[in-house]
Amino acid sequence: MKISGYKPTGEIFKAYQQNKIDKTKSPKASGGTVQTDSLELSPEARAKQEIQAKLKEIPEVREDLVNRLKKEIQNGTYKPDASKIADGIIQERLLDKEI
């Protein structure tokens, strides 16, 4: 079987090298302009990033509150406010309905 129309590997290698050289040429050296990608964030996106950064600074567990509540429970002085608990449950249900 004879395959025609193929180039010897030496010619393919030369073409690859030439392409590699062309890509490494600096546009500044040839008098062209340099094109770069850029990204500009909207004020809303910047605000969101700032909020996310501040949220990362807040610890997941508020150790001071946990320790205070543990002491109150151990001492028998912890008195939860039933109306605050009920309000929280209602607010949570309302948020679930909105979502």
Buried (B, 14 or more C-beta within 10 A) or exposed (E): EEEEEEEEEEEEEEEEEEEEEEEEEEEEEEEEEEEEEEEEEEEEEEEEEEEEEEEEEEEEEEEEEEEEEEEEEEEEEEEEEEEEEEEEEEEEEEEEEEE
